[in-house]
């Protein structure tokens, strides 16, 4: 949507609500987590609860060894843009 110049806040809210309601984000791989937060930031869609859930999950991991440098860079960039 962001590249097309379109916005669909209801779609982002529905996706965020679904992700937030999950018991764990353990089923998401690092690329998927990076893509989720990057997409919200890139589209200018703020969802503090989603970002908190993602941050809490990443912080709770024993290691970030499964994340490649690009995934980590995208996640950190996304959080910097999300405010």
Buried (B, 14 or more C-beta within 10 A) or exposed (E): BEEEEEEEEEEBEEBBEEBBEEEEBEEBEBBEBBBBBBBBBBBEBBBEEBBEBBEEBBEEEEEEEEBEEEBBEBBEBBBEBBE
